[in-house]
């Protein structure tokens, strides 16, 4: 996809603070060039625009309507001082990775909301905040819905189609590290379900062995009956013994759940959270 890269000084307005000037690098996909001025205005007035999505503590996602173009904008928090330097000189920013990974996923035939642009607040020696723009995707549910609503219509069929989607992604050598309940949007096309990944900045593109493939399911659900359905479908796709696939998938799920609970207990003990 063609894109346009620009560096620009803009004045940033933050609530209860005086406007101040920041230097931004902007990369905008070619089909969205007509909205360039509006995108810079979004960055300038981000705190005052749009509707917040979710309860992110570190990062903020907002839904914004720009004259009929409905976009989601994710603002990544300012990294700590060492990462500011690393992101400036050694690593790609989370916004840039999100944009580039989205384009790569689409090139592989894997669903994700259309990437629109990314912006980086760059200083002489460090990177501050960054923003990722994507088109808003109207969807019917997320994977999390299937956890909280076991009676959701066509529940088992959705799980099996989701497993096929994940298997296909793994076959295409995409390792989505944040394969978790809120990061897959699901669209119902009359019983044929389409899946779209979000929160893309943590991915690897590599061949995965069997254990890595099973571990890729470990953050999705703590429910044994859901793992049983997914493992059964995965066994059919991979021509493996269903009992063996279930045992490995459930093993990695329990391992993650136990680790998660230990972390929660430590936070509660030492941080009071």
C-alpha positions as YAML, in Angstrom:
chain: A
units: angstrom
residues:
- id: 1
  name: UNK
  ca: [0.00, 0.00, 0.00]
- id: 2
  name: UNK
  ca: [1.29, 3.44, -0.87]
- id: 3
  name: UNK
  ca: [1.66, 5.92, 1.95]
- id: 4
  name: UNK
  ca: [2.81, 9.45, 2.56]
- id: 5
  name: UNK
  ca: [5.38, 10.42, 5.17]
- id: 6
  name: UNK
  ca: [5.59, 13.92, 6.59]
- id: 7
  name: UNK
  ca: [7.27, 15.69, 9.49]
- id: 8
  name: UNK
  ca: [5.38, 18.61, 10.94]
- id: 9
  name: UNK
  ca: [5.35, 20.89, 13.96]
- id: 10
  name: UNK
  ca: [1.90, 21.17, 15.51]
- id: 11
  name: UNK
  ca: [0.48, 22.76, 18.63]
- id: 12
  name: UNK
  ca: [-0.91, 20.24, 21.08]
- id: 13
  name: UNK
  ca: [-3.82, 21.12, 23.36]
- id: 14
  name: UNK
  ca: [-4.07, 19.12, 26.56]
- id: 15
  name: UNK
  ca: [-6.73, 19.64, 29.17]
- id: 16
  name: UNK
  ca: [-5.69, 22.07, 31.93]
- id: 17
  name: UNK
  ca: [-2.37, 22.70, 30.17]
- id: 18
  name: UNK
  ca: [-1.15, 25.45, 27.91]
- id: 19
  name: UNK
  ca: [-0.79, 24.58, 24.21]
- id: 20
  name: UNK
  ca: [2.75, 23.56, 23.30]
- id: 21
  name: UNK
  ca: [4.53, 22.70, 20.10]
- id: 22
  name: UNK
  ca: [5.53, 19.14, 19.19]
- id: 23
  name: UNK
  ca: [7.36, 17.61, 16.24]
- id: 24
  name: UNK
  ca: [5.43, 14.75, 14.66]
- id: 25
  name: UNK
  ca: [6.29, 12.20, 12.01]
- id: 26
  name: UNK
  ca: [3.18, 11.20, 10.07]
- id: 27
  name: UNK
  ca: [2.73, 8.22, 7.76]
- id: 28
  name: UNK
  ca: [-0.65, 8.22, 6.02]
- id: 29
  name: UNK
  ca: [-1.97, 5.55, 3.65]
- id: 30
  name: UNK
  ca: [-2.57, 6.91, 0.18]
- id: 31
  name: UNK
  ca: [-6.41, 6.52, 0.13]
- id: 32
  name: UNK
  ca: [-6.70, 8.81, 3.18]
- id: 33
  name: UNK
  ca: [-4.58, 11.76, 2.05]
- id: 34
  name: UNK
  ca: [-7.63, 14.00, 1.80]
- id: 35
  name: UNK
  ca: [-8.02, 13.73, 5.60]
- id: 36
  name: UNK
  ca: [-4.46, 14.80, 6.41]
- id: 37
  name: UNK
  ca: [-5.45, 18.11, 8.05]
- id: 38
  name: UNK
  ca: [-8.17, 16.42, 10.06]
- id: 39
  name: UNK
  ca: [-5.71, 13.77, 11.27]
- id: 40
  name: UNK
  ca: [-3.34, 16.42, 12.58]
- id: 41
  name: UNK
  ca: [-6.31, 18.07, 14.31]
- id: 42
  name: UNK
  ca: [-7.13, 14.73, 15.97]
- id: 43
  name: UNK
  ca: [-3.60, 14.56, 17.36]
- id: 44
  name: UNK
  ca: [-3.76, 18.18, 18.48]
- id: 45
  name: UNK
  ca: [-7.12, 17.85, 20.25]
- id: 46
  name: UNK
  ca: [-7.10, 14.15, 21.12]
- id: 47
  name: UNK
  ca: [-8.16, 14.62, 24.75]
- id: 48
  name: UNK
  ca: [-11.26, 16.54, 23.69]
- id: 49
  name: UNK
  ca: [-12.43, 14.49, 20.70]
- id: 50
  name: UNK
  ca: [-14.32, 11.26, 20.16]
- id: 51
  name: UNK
  ca: [-15.67, 8.54, 22.42]
- id: 52
  name: UNK
  ca: [-13.38, 6.42, 24.54]
- id: 53
  name: UNK
  ca: [-13.45, 2.66, 23.87]
- id: 54
  name: UNK
  ca: [-12.68, 0.25, 26.71]
- id: 55
  name: UNK
  ca: [-10.96, 0.87, 30.01]
- id: 56
  name: UNK
  ca: [-7.30, 0.86, 29.00]
- id: 57
  name: UNK
  ca: [-5.04, 1.98, 31.84]
- id: 58
  name: UNK
  ca: [-1.86, 2.44, 29.81]
- id: 59
  name: UNK
  ca: [-3.19, 3.32, 26.36]
- id: 60
  name: UNK
  ca: [-6.32, 5.10, 25.16]
- id: 61
  name: UNK
  ca: [-8.52, 4.13, 22.19]
- id: 62
  name: UNK
  ca: [-11.11, 6.52, 20.82]
- id: 63
  name: UNK
  ca: [-13.79, 6.29, 18.12]
- id: 64
  name: UNK
  ca: [-13.90, 9.47, 16.04]
- id: 65
  name: UNK
  ca: [-16.08, 10.55, 13.11]
- id: 66
  name: UNK
  ca: [-14.29, 12.73, 10.54]
- id: 67
  name: UNK
  ca: [-16.93, 13.87, 8.06]
- id: 68
  name: UNK
  ca: [-18.19, 10.34, 7.51]
- id: 69
  name: UNK
  ca: [-14.86, 8.56, 7.92]
- id: 70
  name: UNK
  ca: [-15.22, 6.55, 11.12]
- id: 71
  name: UNK
  ca: [-11.85, 5.77, 12.65]
- id: 72
  name: UNK
  ca: [-10.40, 4.32, 15.80]
- id: 73
  name: UNK
  ca: [-7.33, 6.08, 17.14]
- id: 74
  name: UNK
  ca: [-5.07, 4.40, 19.68]
- id: 75
  name: UNK
  ca: [-2.81, 6.66, 21.73]
- id: 76
  name: UNK
  ca: [0.15, 4.80, 23.19]
- id: 77
  name: UNK
  ca: [1.46, 6.11, 26.49]
- id: 78
  name: UNK
  ca: [4.83, 7.78, 26.73]
- id: 79
  name: UNK
  ca: [7.42, 5.01, 27.31]
- id: 80
  name: UNK
  ca: [9.80, 5.15, 30.27]
- id: 81
  name: UNK
  ca: [13.08, 6.93, 29.62]
- id: 82
  name: UNK
  ca: [15.07, 3.91, 28.42]
- id: 83
  name: UNK
  ca: [12.38, 2.85, 25.97]
- id: 84
  name: UNK
  ca: [12.06, 6.42, 24.71]
- id: 85
  name: UNK
  ca: [15.66, 6.14, 23.55]
- id: 86
  name: UNK
  ca: [15.22, 2.59, 22.25]
- id: 87
  name: UNK
  ca: [12.11, 3.46, 20.24]
- id: 88
  name: UNK
  ca: [13.87, 6.48, 18.77]
- id: 89
  name: UNK
  ca: [16.97, 4.66, 17.60]
- id: 90
  name: UNK
  ca: [16.71, 0.86, 17.93]
- id: 91
  name: UNK
  ca: [13.10, -0.30, 17.78]
- id: 92
  name: UNK
  ca: [9.98, 0.59, 15.86]
- id: 93
  name: UNK
  ca: [7.27, 2.36, 17.87]
- id: 94
  name: UNK
  ca: [4.13, 0.45, 18.82]
- id: 95
  name: UNK
  ca: [2.10, 2.68, 16.48]
- id: 96
  name: UNK
  ca: [4.40, 1.97, 13.56]
- id: 97
  name: UNK
  ca: [4.42, -1.77, 14.25]
- id: 98
  name: UNK
  ca: [0.60, -1.76, 14.43]
- id: 99
  name: UNK
  ca: [0.37, -0.03, 11.05]
- id: 100
  name: UNK
  ca: [2.95, -2.20, 9.32]
- id: 101
  name: UNK
  ca: [1.65, -5.45, 10.84]
- id: 102
  name: UNK
  ca: [-1.90, -4.58, 9.74]
- id: 103
  name: UNK
  ca: [-0.74, -4.18, 6.16]
- id: 104
  name: UNK
  ca: [1.19, -7.45, 6.38]
- id: 105
  name: UNK
  ca: [-1.82, -9.31, 7.79]
- id: 106
  name: UNK
  ca: [-4.04, -8.04, 4.98]
- id: 107
  name: UNK
  ca: [-1.45, -9.12, 2.41]
- id: 108
  name: UNK
  ca: [-1.69, -12.63, 3.89]
- id: 109
  name: UNK
  ca: [-5.49, -12.66, 3.77]
- id: 110
  name: UNK
  ca: [-5.90, -12.30, 7.54]
- id: 111
  name: UNK
  ca: [-8.60, -9.95, 8.78]
- id: 112
  name: UNK
  ca: [-7.87, -6.71, 10.63]
- id: 113
  name: UNK
  ca: [-9.44, -3.24, 10.46]
- id: 114
  name: UNK
  ca: [-8.00, -1.21, 7.57]
- id: 115
  name: UNK
  ca: [-4.81, 0.64, 8.59]
- id: 116
  name: UNK
  ca: [-5.06, 4.39, 7.98]
- id: 117
  name: UNK
  ca: [-2.01, 6.13, 9.47]
- id: 118
  name: UNK
  ca: [0.44, 6.37, 12.32]
- id: 119
  name: UNK
  ca: [1.98, 9.38, 14.06]
- id: 120
  name: UNK
  ca: [5.09, 9.59, 16.21]
- id: 121
  name: UNK
  ca: [6.07, 12.47, 18.48]
- id: 122
  name: UNK
  ca: [9.82, 12.48, 17.94]
- id: 123
  name: UNK
  ca: [12.44, 14.53, 19.73]
- id: 124
  name: UNK
  ca: [16.12, 14.89, 18.93]
- id: 125
  name: UNK
  ca: [17.03, 11.87, 21.05]
- id: 126
  name: UNK
  ca: [13.82, 10.09, 22.02]
- id: 127
  name: UNK
  ca: [10.28, 9.09, 21.07]
- id: 128
  name: UNK
  ca: [7.41, 10.31, 23.21]
- id: 129
  name: UNK
  ca: [3.79, 9.36, 22.49]
- id: 130
  name: UNK
  ca: [2.56, 7.72, 19.28]
- id: 131
  name: UNK
  ca: [-0.83, 7.16, 17.62]
- id: 132
  name: UNK
  ca: [-2.25, 4.45, 15.36]
- id: 133
  name: UNK
  ca: [-5.28, 5.19, 13.14]
- id: 134
  name: UNK
  ca: [-7.48, 2.46, 11.66]
- id: 135
  name: UNK
  ca: [-10.95, 2.36, 10.14]
- id: 136
  name: UNK
  ca: [-13.68, 1.52, 12.62]
- id: 137
  name: UNK
  ca: [-15.06, -1.97, 12.06]
- id: 138
  name: UNK
  ca: [-18.70, -2.66, 12.88]
- id: 139
  name: UNK
  ca: [-18.82, -6.11, 14.46]
- id: 140
  name: UNK
  ca: [-21.35, -8.37, 16.15]
- id: 141
  name: UNK
  ca: [-19.28, -9.75, 19.03]
- id: 142
  name: UNK
  ca: [-15.79, -10.49, 20.29]
- id: 143
  name: UNK
  ca: [-14.33, -13.76, 21.53]
- id: 144
  name: UNK
  ca: [-14.99, -12.50, 25.06]
- id: 145
  name: UNK
  ca: [-18.74, -12.67, 24.35]
- id: 146
  name: UNK
  ca: [-18.43, -16.44, 23.97]
- id: 147
  name: UNK
  ca: [-16.87, -16.70, 27.44]
- id: 148
  name: UNK
  ca: [-19.51, -14.66, 29.23]
- id: 149
  name: UNK
  ca: [-22.51, -15.89, 27.23]
- id: 150
  name: UNK
  ca: [-22.32, -19.69, 26.89]
- id: 151
  name: UNK
  ca: [-25.82, -19.65, 25.42]
- id: 152
  name: UNK
  ca: [-24.88, -17.24, 22.65]
- id: 153
  name: UNK
  ca: [-26.51, -18.35, 19.35]
- id: 154
  name: UNK
  ca: [-24.34, -20.68, 17.26]
- id: 155
  name: UNK
  ca: [-21.76, -20.74, 20.06]
- id: 156
  name: UNK
  ca: [-20.02, -23.98, 19.11]
- id: 157
  name: UNK
  ca: [-19.96, -23.20, 15.39]
- id: 158
  name: UNK
  ca: [-18.33, -19.82, 16.07]
- id: 159
  name: UNK
  ca: [-15.68, -21.49, 18.23]
- id: 160
  name: UNK
  ca: [-14.92, -24.04, 15.54]
- id: 161
  name: UNK
  ca: [-14.68, -21.38, 12.83]
- id: 162
  name: UNK
  ca: [-12.46, -19.31, 15.12]
- id: 163
  name: UNK
  ca: [-10.18, -22.33, 15.55]
- id: 164
  name: UNK
  ca: [-9.95, -22.68, 11.77]
- id: 165
  name: UNK
  ca: [-9.09, -18.99, 11.56]
- id: 166
  name: UNK
  ca: [-6.30, -19.42, 14.13]
- id: 167
  name: UNK
  ca: [-5.00, -22.57, 12.41]
- id: 168
  name: UNK
  ca: [-4.89, -20.70, 9.08]
- id: 169
  name: UNK
  ca: [-3.04, -17.82, 10.73]
- id: 170
  name: UNK
  ca: [-0.46, -20.22, 12.15]
- id: 171
  name: UNK
  ca: [-0.06, -21.94, 8.78]
- id: 172
  name: UNK
  ca: [0.74, -18.51, 7.33]
- id: 173
  name: UNK
  ca: [3.47, -18.13, 9.99]
- id: 174
  name: UNK
  ca: [1.78, -15.40, 12.01]
- id: 175
  name: UNK
  ca: [2.34, -15.65, 15.76]
- id: 176
  name: UNK
  ca: [-0.10, -13.23, 17.42]
- id: 177
  name: UNK
  ca: [1.26, -12.82, 20.94]
- id: 178
  name: UNK
  ca: [-1.83, -11.01, 22.23]
- id: 179
  name: UNK
  ca: [-4.32, -13.66, 21.08]
- id: 180
  name: UNK
  ca: [-6.70, -12.86, 23.95]
- id: 181
  name: UNK
  ca: [-10.50, -12.51, 24.39]
- id: 182
  name: UNK
  ca: [-10.86, -8.83, 23.48]
- id: 183
  name: UNK
  ca: [-8.50, -8.82, 20.51]
- id: 184
  name: UNK
  ca: [-10.63, -10.65, 17.95]
- id: 185
  name: UNK
  ca: [-13.68, -8.89, 16.50]
- id: 186
  name: UNK
  ca: [-16.27, -11.21, 14.95]
- id: 187
  name: UNK
  ca: [-18.68, -10.40, 12.12]
- id: 188
  name: UNK
  ca: [-21.62, -12.69, 11.38]
- id: 189
  name: UNK
  ca: [-22.24, -13.12, 7.66]
- id: 190
  name: UNK
  ca: [-25.36, -15.32, 7.85]
- id: 191
  name: UNK
  ca: [-23.63, -18.10, 9.74]
- id: 192
  name: UNK
  ca: [-20.24, -17.68, 8.11]
- id: 193
  name: UNK
  ca: [-18.07, -15.77, 10.54]
- id: 194
  name: UNK
  ca: [-15.26, -13.38, 9.71]
- id: 195
  name: UNK
  ca: [-12.54, -12.65, 12.29]
- id: 196
  name: UNK
  ca: [-10.51, -9.46, 12.62]
- id: 197
  name: UNK
  ca: [-7.46, -8.99, 14.84]
- id: 198
  name: UNK
  ca: [-6.85, -5.80, 16.81]
- id: 199
  name: UNK
  ca: [-4.09, -4.64, 19.18]
- id: 200
  name: UNK
  ca: [-1.42, -5.71, 16.74]
- id: 201
  name: UNK
  ca: [1.87, -4.35, 18.03]
- id: 202
  name: UNK
  ca: [3.11, -7.69, 19.49]
- id: 203
  name: UNK
  ca: [3.58, -10.20, 16.68]
- id: 204
  name: UNK
  ca: [6.19, -12.45, 15.22]
- id: 205
  name: UNK
  ca: [6.24, -13.88, 11.71]
- id: 206
  name: UNK
  ca: [7.81, -17.30, 11.93]
- id: 207
  name: UNK
  ca: [7.26, -21.03, 11.67]
- id: 208
  name: UNK
  ca: [5.78, -22.44, 14.90]
- id: 209
  name: UNK
  ca: [6.26, -25.91, 16.30]
- id: 210
  name: UNK
  ca: [3.31, -27.79, 17.78]
- id: 211
  name: UNK
  ca: [3.84, -26.64, 21.37]
- id: 212
  name: UNK
  ca: [4.04, -23.00, 20.28]
- id: 213
  name: UNK
  ca: [0.80, -23.45, 18.38]
- id: 214
  name: UNK
  ca: [-0.93, -24.88, 21.43]
- id: 215
  name: UNK
  ca: [0.47, -22.15, 23.67]
- id: 216
  name: UNK
  ca: [-1.02, -19.59, 21.27]
- id: 217
  name: UNK
  ca: [-4.46, -20.60, 22.63]
- id: 218
  name: UNK
  ca: [-3.53, -20.25, 26.30]
- id: 219
  name: UNK
  ca: [-4.88, -16.73, 26.96]
- id: 220
  name: UNK
  ca: [-8.27, -17.15, 25.30]
- id: 221
  name: UNK
  ca: [-10.49, -18.83, 27.87]
- id: 222
  name: UNK
  ca: [-10.30, -20.53, 31.28]
- id: 223
  name: UNK
  ca: [-13.32, -22.69, 30.39]
- id: 224
  name: UNK
  ca: [-12.49, -26.34, 29.85]
- id: 225
  name: UNK
  ca: [-15.54, -26.97, 27.66]
- id: 226
  name: UNK
  ca: [-14.46, -24.24, 25.23]
- id: 227
  name: UNK
  ca: [-10.93, -25.62, 25.06]
- id: 228
  name: UNK
  ca: [-12.43, -29.08, 24.37]
- id: 229
  name: UNK
  ca: [-14.28, -27.73, 21.31]
- id: 230
  name: UNK
  ca: [-11.27, -25.82, 19.98]
- id: 231
  name: UNK
  ca: [-8.90, -28.74, 20.50]
- id: 232
  name: UNK
  ca: [-11.32, -31.13, 18.79]
- id: 233
  name: UNK
  ca: [-11.51, -28.86, 15.73]
- id: 234
  name: UNK
  ca: [-7.73, -28.34, 15.74]
- id: 235
  name: UNK
  ca: [-7.18, -32.09, 15.82]
- id: 236
  name: UNK
  ca: [-9.31, -32.49, 12.69]
- id: 237
  name: UNK
  ca: [-7.38, -29.75, 10.90]
- id: 238
  name: UNK
  ca: [-3.98, -31.16, 11.85]
- id: 239
  name: UNK
  ca: [-4.81, -34.88, 11.60]
- id: 240
  name: UNK
  ca: [-3.71, -35.47, 15.19]
- id: 241
  name: UNK
  ca: [-5.22, -37.45, 18.05]
- id: 242
  name: UNK
  ca: [-7.99, -35.31, 19.67]
- id: 243
  name: UNK
  ca: [-7.11, -36.45, 23.21]
- id: 244
  name: UNK
  ca: [-3.46, -35.46, 22.71]
- id: 245
  name: UNK
  ca: [-4.34, -32.04, 21.28]
- id: 246
  name: UNK
  ca: [-6.76, -31.37, 24.15]
- id: 247
  name: UNK
  ca: [-4.18, -32.39, 26.76]
- id: 248
  name: UNK
  ca: [-1.55, -29.98, 25.36]
- id: 249
  name: UNK
  ca: [-3.93, -27.09, 24.79]
- id: 250
  name: UNK
  ca: [-5.42, -27.46, 28.28]
- id: 251
  name: UNK
  ca: [-1.95, -27.81, 29.81]
- id: 252
  name: UNK
  ca: [-0.87, -24.44, 28.39]
- id: 253
  name: UNK
  ca: [-4.18, -22.86, 29.40]
- id: 254
  name: UNK
  ca: [-3.78, -24.00, 33.02]
- id: 255
  name: UNK
  ca: [-0.16, -22.87, 33.05]
- id: 256
  name: UNK
  ca: [-1.18, -19.37, 31.95]
- id: 257
  name: UNK
  ca: [-4.13, -19.19, 34.37]
- id: 258
  name: UNK
  ca: [-1.98, -20.24, 37.33]
- id: 259
  name: UNK
  ca: [0.70, -17.69, 36.42]
- id: 260
  name: UNK
  ca: [-1.96, -15.01, 36.04]
- id: 261
  name: UNK
  ca: [-3.42, -15.78, 39.47]
- id: 262
  name: UNK
  ca: [0.03, -15.70, 41.10]
- id: 263
  name: UNK
  ca: [0.68, -12.26, 39.61]
- id: 264
  name: UNK
  ca: [-2.68, -11.01, 40.88]
- id: 265
  name: UNK
  ca: [-1.93, -12.31, 44.38]
- id: 266
  name: UNK
  ca: [1.49, -10.62, 44.39]
- id: 267
  name: UNK
  ca: [0.01, -7.30, 43.27]
- id: 268
  name: UNK
  ca: [-2.64, -7.54, 45.96]
- id: 269
  name: UNK
  ca: [-0.06, -8.40, 48.61]
- id: 270
  name: UNK
  ca: [2.57, -5.79, 47.79]
- id: 271
  name: UNK
  ca: [0.68, -3.07, 45.92]
- id: 272
  name: UNK
  ca: [-2.77, -3.39, 47.44]
- id: 273
  name: UNK
  ca: [-4.35, -3.90, 43.99]
...
